[in-house]
Amino acid sequence: METAAAYVGIAAGVTTSLLWVATSLLFTAAGHRIGPTIVNGIRIVVAIVLLGVTHRILFGLWIPGLDVTQVLLLGASGVVGLAIGDQALFTSFVYIGPRVATLVMASSPIVAAALGWVFLDEHLTISQMGGIGLVLVGVGWVILERPRSDDEDALEQAREQRTGSRYRAGYVYGCVLAFVGSACQAGGLLLSKRGMGHGWLPAEAHLDPLAATLVRMVFAAVGMIPILMWNRALRERRRKSQGPTSSSVVRIGTWRAGLAFTVCGAVVGPFLGVWLSLVACDLVPLGIAQTLISLSPVFILPFAVLIHRERLTMRAIGGACLAVVGIAVLSMMTAGGDGGG
């Protein structure tokens, strides 16, 4: 592996995690103003427009040239990774809260490394696996040490009041959904890398990550249509059964501000973030790329202090430092040519 390309891939992965932090903050602010369903719909449309225009400027084409196999692989990647995976993760938040769901999602680098080994013949060295392990332990430590949110407090109270089989089933269901989200995220990245041509096409015939992101996002939009329709039907049924006042939601701020937050979040996340995540998986092994783009729980700590006035424990800070050490180990072992191809 060329050192320069490896460093670009590593930088792209770490930058993706930083962009995910900004995306979560922007989409949270937007959801409070115009609702998560509208945010979910607008973000993909804006991303498709931006990706299409950028592809036209850089390559002179609105639609990238690719064969049927690439279309199928990238289409499946968009549906699996961006539609089904995100929906499973967001639903798991309801059952087990973001802390436990995020902790389960931390398994995605392990799943990605296994998929890369089986389908792409990517063999990680002991040093690289050790670096991934350090990052995962650090991320898990940070997640467990973060203060609980109000939603998580409510879930904990429910756990104390309802310890029967129904609650336990809901908790198991939430954990399963979080793992499905983890597997879909890793699987979507694998399908994207295969769609770009890794493992079956010569290097000179590989598809550019920008073109792959554009195709992937179009299919993600198609995959979101039935999910959004199903959610809308559920809300209508709930509103009819519980009365007209049950669906009222308290909004914060104006619709115009919500739209602005949504557009900014779409630029940062579905446009730049997804693009860079494919740059990362194009240039470094799948398991390493997935590890580097899963660092948001660590990178969000300064924003949690500045915006939400959270008090960080020394253990959380230690976990963040451990994750940084893991990134350093991964960078040295990968860019230094220590296997991983």
C-alpha positions in Angstrom: 0.0 0.0 0.0 1.4 3.4 -0.9 2.1 5.6 2.1 0.6 8.8 0.6 -2.7 7.0 -0.3 -2.9 5.3 3.1 -2.5 8.7 4.8 -5.2 10.2 2.6 -7.5 7.3 3.5 -6.8 7.6 7.2 -7.4 11.4 7.1 -10.6 10.9 5.2 -11.9 8.4 7.8 -11.1 10.6 10.8 -12.6 13.7 9.0 -15.7 11.7 8.4 -16.1 11.1 12.1 -15.7 14.8 12.8 -18.3 15.6 10.1 -20.7 13.0 11.7 -20.5 15.1 15.0 -21.4 18.3 13.2 -24.2 16.4 11.3 -25.8 15.1 14.5 -25.8 18.6 16.1 -27.3 20.2 13.0 -29.9 17.6 12.4 -30.9 17.6 16.0 -31.4 21.4 15.9 -33.4 20.9 12.6 -35.6 18.1 14.0 -36.7 20.3 16.9 -37.9 22.9 14.4 -39.4 21.0 11.5 -39.6 17.4 12.7 -37.3 14.4 12.0 -39.4 13.1 9.1 -39.0 16.3 7.0 -35.3 16.4 7.9 -34.8 12.9 6.8 -36.5 13.6 3.4 -34.8 16.9 2.7 -31.3 15.7 3.6 -31.1 13.0 0.9 -32.6 15.3 -1.8 -30.0 18.0 -1.0 -27.2 15.5 -1.0 -28.2 14.1 -4.4 -28.3 17.6 -5.9 -24.9 18.5 -4.4 -23.3 15.2 -5.5 -24.7 15.5 -9.0 -23.5 19.1 -9.5 -20.1 18.3 -8.1 -19.8 15.2 -10.3 -20.7 17.4 -13.3 -18.1 20.0 -12.5 -15.3 17.5 -11.8 -16.0 14.9 -14.5 -18.2 16.7 -17.0 -21.1 14.2 -16.6 -24.3 14.2 -14.6 -24.5 10.4 -14.4 -21.3 8.3 -14.0 -20.6 5.5 -16.4 -20.8 2.1 -14.8 -21.9 -1.4 -15.6 -24.9 -3.4 -14.3 -22.9 -5.2 -11.6 -21.7 -1.9 -10.2 -25.2 -0.4 -10.2 -26.6 -3.5 -8.3 -23.8 -3.4 -5.8 -24.0 0.4 -5.1 -27.7 0.3 -5.1 -27.7 -2.5 -2.5 -25.2 -0.5 -0.6 -27.4 2.6 -0.5 -30.5 0.6 0.6 -28.7 -1.6 3.2 -26.3 1.0 4.7 -28.2 4.3 4.4 -31.9 3.3 4.5 -32.3 0.0 6.5 -29.2 0.5 8.7 -30.1 4.1 9.7 -33.8 3.1 10.3 -32.7 0.2 12.5 -30.4 2.3 14.5 -32.9 5.2 15.0 -35.6 2.7 16.1 -33.2 1.0 18.6 -32.8 4.4 20.3 -36.5 4.2 21.3 -36.1 0.8 23.0 -32.7 0.9 24.6 -31.6 4.6 24.4 -28.7 6.1 22.5 -26.0 5.0 25.0 -26.6 1.3 24.7 -27.4 1.5 21.0 -24.2 3.3 20.3 -22.2 0.8 22.4 -23.7 -2.0 20.3 -22.9 -0.1 17.1 -19.3 0.0 18.2 -19.1 -3.6 16.9 -19.3 -2.4 13.3 -15.5 -2.3 12.8 -15.3 -5.9 13.9 -18.0 -6.8 11.4 -16.3 -4.8 8.7 -12.9 -6.4 9.3 -14.5 -9.9 9.1 -16.4 -8.9 5.8 -13.2 -7.4 4.3 -11.3 -10.6 5.2 -13.9 -12.9 3.7 -15.0 -11.0 0.6 -12.0 -8.8 -0.2 -9.1 -10.9 1.1 -7.9 -8.1 3.4 -5.7 -9.5 6.0 -5.0 -7.3 9.0 -1.8 -7.6 11.0 -1.7 -8.2 14.7 -0.6 -4.6 15.2 -3.5 -3.3 13.1 -6.0 -5.4 15.0 -4.4 -4.2 18.3 -5.0 -0.6 17.1 -8.6 -1.3 16.3 -9.0 -2.9 19.7 -7.6 0.2 21.5 -10.0 2.4 19.5 -13.0 0.2 20.4 -12.1 0.0 24.1 -11.6 3.8 24.2 -14.9 4.5 22.4 -16.8 2.1 24.6 -15.3 3.7 27.7 -16.3 7.1 26.6 -19.9 6.0 25.9 -20.3 4.3 29.2 -18.9 7.3 31.1 -21.1 10.0 29.4 -24.0 11.4 31.5 -27.3 9.8 30.8 -29.9 11.8 28.9 -33.5 12.4 30.0 -34.7 9.7 27.6 -32.3 7.2 29.1 -33.4 8.1 32.6 -37.0 7.4 31.5 -35.9 4.0 30.1 -34.2 3.2 33.3 -37.3 4.1 35.4 -39.3 1.9 33.1 -36.9 -0.9 33.6 -37.3 -0.7 37.4 -41.1 -0.6 37.1 -41.5 -3.2 34.4 -39.2 -6.1 34.8 -41.5 -8.6 33.2 -41.1 -10.5 29.9 -42.6 -7.7 27.8 -39.9 -5.2 28.8 -37.1 -7.7 28.5 -38.3 -8.6 25.0 -38.3 -4.9 24.1 -34.8 -4.5 25.4 -33.6 -7.6 23.5 -35.4 -6.2 20.4 -33.6 -2.9 20.7 -30.2 -4.6 21.0 -31.0 -6.7 18.0 -31.9 -3.6 16.0 -28.7 -1.9 17.0 -26.7 -4.8 15.9 -28.6 -4.9 12.6 -27.7 -1.2 12.2 -24.1 -2.1 12.9 -24.0 -5.0 10.4 -25.8 -2.9 7.8 -23.3 -0.1 8.2 -20.4 -2.5 7.7 -22.2 -4.4 4.9 -23.1 -1.1 3.1 -19.4 -0.1 3.2 -18.4 -3.5 1.8 -21.0 -3.3 -1.0 -19.7 0.2 -1.8 -16.1 -1.0 -2.0 -17.1 -3.9 -4.2 -19.2 -1.5 -6.3 -16.2 0.7 -6.9 -14.5 -2.4 -8.3 -12.3 -3.8 -5.4 -11.9 -7.5 -5.5 -13.0 -8.0 -9.1 -11.8 -5.2 -11.4 -8.3 -4.0 -12.1 -7.2 -0.8 -10.2 -7.4 1.4 -13.3 -11.0 0.5 -13.8 -12.1 1.3 -10.3 -15.0 3.8 -9.9 -14.2 7.1 -8.2 -15.7 7.4 -4.7 -17.7 10.6 -5.6 -19.5 8.7 -8.4 -20.1 5.7 -6.1 -21.5 8.1 -3.5 -23.9 9.6 -6.0 -25.3 6.3 -7.1 -25.5 5.1 -3.6 -27.4 8.1 -2.4 -29.9 7.9 -5.3 -30.8 4.3 -4.2 -30.9 5.3 -0.6 -33.6 7.8 -1.5 -35.5 5.1 -3.3 -35.1 2.8 -0.3 -36.3 5.5 2.1 -39.7 6.0 0.3 -41.4 2.8 1.7 -39.9 3.4 5.1 -41.2 7.0 5.2 -44.6 5.9 3.9 -44.8 3.2 6.6 -43.9 5.6 9.3 -46.5 8.1 8.1 -49.1 5.3 8.1 -48.2 4.4 11.7 -48.5 8.0 12.8 -51.9 8.4 11.2 -53.2 5.3 12.8 -51.9 6.4 16.2 -53.4 9.8 15.8 -56.8 8.3 14.9 -56.8 5.9 17.8 -55.5 8.4 20.4 -57.3 11.6 19.3 -56.2 14.8 17.4 -54.3 16.2 20.3 -52.0 13.2 20.8 -49.9 14.1 17.7 -49.1 17.6 18.7 -45.4 18.3 19.0 -43.7 21.2 20.6 -41.5 23.0 18.1 -38.5 25.1 19.0 -37.6 28.0 16.7 -38.8 28.8 13.2 -39.4 26.7 10.1 -36.9 28.8 8.2 -34.2 28.1 10.7 -35.0 24.4 10.7 -34.6 24.3 6.9 -31.3 26.1 7.2 -30.0 23.6 9.8 -31.2 20.8 7.5 -29.4 22.1 4.4 -26.2 22.7 6.4 -26.4 19.2 7.9 -27.0 17.7 4.5 -23.8 19.4 3.2 -21.7 18.2 6.1 -23.1 14.7 6.4 -24.8 13.0 3.4 -22.7 15.0 1.0 -19.2 15.4 2.4 -19.4 12.7 5.1 -20.6 9.8 3.0 -18.2 10.9 0.2 -15.2 10.9 2.5 -16.2 7.6 4.1 -16.0 6.0 0.6 -12.6 7.7 0.0 -11.5 6.0 3.3 -12.7 2.5 2.4 -11.2 2.9 -1.1 -7.7 3.6 0.2 -7.4 1.5 3.4 -8.8 -1.9 4.5 -12.4 -2.1 5.3 -12.1 -2.8 9.0 -9.7 0.1 9.5 -11.9 2.5 7.5 -15.0 1.5 9.6 -13.0 2.1 12.8 -11.9 5.5 11.7 -15.4 6.6 10.8 -16.8 5.4 14.1 -15.1 7.9 16.3 -17.9 10.3 16.8 -18.6 9.4 20.4 -15.0 10.6 21.2 -15.0 13.7 19.0 -18.3 14.9 20.3 -16.9 15.4 23.9 -15.8 19.0 23.5 -19.2 19.9 22.0 -20.9 18.2 24.9 -19.0 20.4 27.3 -19.5 23.6 25.4 -23.1 23.2 24.2 -24.7 20.9 26.8 -22.5 21.9 29.7 -21.7 18.2 30.5 -19.0 17.4 33.1 -16.6 14.9 31.8 -15.0 12.3 34.1 -11.4 11.5 34.1 -12.3 8.0 32.8 -14.1 9.5 29.8 -11.1 11.6 29.1 -8.9 8.5 29.5 -11.1 6.6 27.0 -10.7 9.4 24.5 -6.9 9.4 24.9 -6.9 5.6 24.5 -8.9 5.9 21.2 -6.4 8.5 20.0 -3.5 6.2 20.8 -5.4 3.5 18.8 -5.7 5.9 15.8 -2.0 6.6 16.0 -1.2 2.9 16.0 -3.5 2.2 13.1 -2.0 5.1 11.1 1.6 4.0 11.7 0.9 0.3 10.9 -1.2 1.0 7.9 0.7 3.9 6.2 4.0 2.2 7.2 3.1 -0.7 4.9 2.6 -3.3 7.7 0.2 -5.5 5.7 -3.4 -4.7 5.6 -3.8 -5.2 1.9 
